[in-house]
């Protein structure tokens, strides 16, 4: 089916009064789109609100998806096409939320363009942001040429752009930058960093087996489906793994130099590099925290909302995807489908009479 023209189907450009829906979904990433499509297939009217000018979220900017190593565009592109072509889904792009809550009309969302959407339920699928790499200034992000974040590397690979001015021969990945630290980032494991670094290290090795690719880590955590197999393949392909984060990224004779201690062998290392890739942690953006406050959703000690499956402590408000905690794309899709079923039950059977 050919999707409707943007002017008919994507209504986030104008202002004025919106409409009544069964569900309002906040966030047009993979979780928000998956939940919207599932609910639309059950006959529900959905308003899908996205603050940027296109659907896809963070996943839409990345290169490949674990564990199949498919290009993300092969997954996201058809999903966007289906969302835009579904008559039960109203898409509102470039729509920043100015107010959200509940009144006699049900749940409402007001946007900065003056539009107002209401529904019997709300799904929050706003995802997470990365911890700024500048939280660890000794690694030189933004200061030293050739230092970039893992997300920046993925975006360059996805766009077909160059990794640097010259073809890098030696590449060093640094794990847990701003993650698993109380002082400069977030205290928890961000779950995706190890697998994403391994994925990209393997891609760089496949492209040129002669490259010197090293991963510096605290612990390798490959918990998702197929991730351990990729780790083993990376080791077989010649990717080197050294336990111990670096203390400093500096320069010597015109090249980057990564300095630290191998905590297994208890010896110092100095690794010359053409490219240093920082795997930064994931955190709740301030906009998520504001949403939780306005909706009076209880939060845990790490800033993530308390959830009982997809249910929150606010009646009729549900969570889908990594807003609940870091998760990879396949997990976010499964979580969003489960959320859609919970919302469908809520709409058909009414509010729960007991706490989850």
Buried (B, 14 or more C-beta within 10 A) or exposed (E): EEBBEEEEBBBBBEEEEBEEBBBBBBBBBBBBBBBBBBBBEBEBBBBBBBBBEEBBBBBBBBBBBBBEBEBBBEBBEEBBBBBBEBEBBBBBBBBEBEEBEBEEEBBBBBBEBEBBBBBBBBBBBBBBBBBBBBBBEEBBBEEEEBBBBBBBBBBBBBEEEEBEEEEBBBBBBBBBBBBBBEEBBBEBBBBBBBBBBBBBBBBBBEEEEEBBBBBBBBEBBBEBEBBBEBBEBBBEBEBBBBBBBBEEBBEEEEEBBBBBBEEEEEEEBEBBBBBBBBBBBBBBBEEBBEBBEBBEBEBEEEBBBBBEBBBBBBEBBBBBBBBBBBBBBBBBBBBBBBBBBBBBEBBEEEEEEEEE
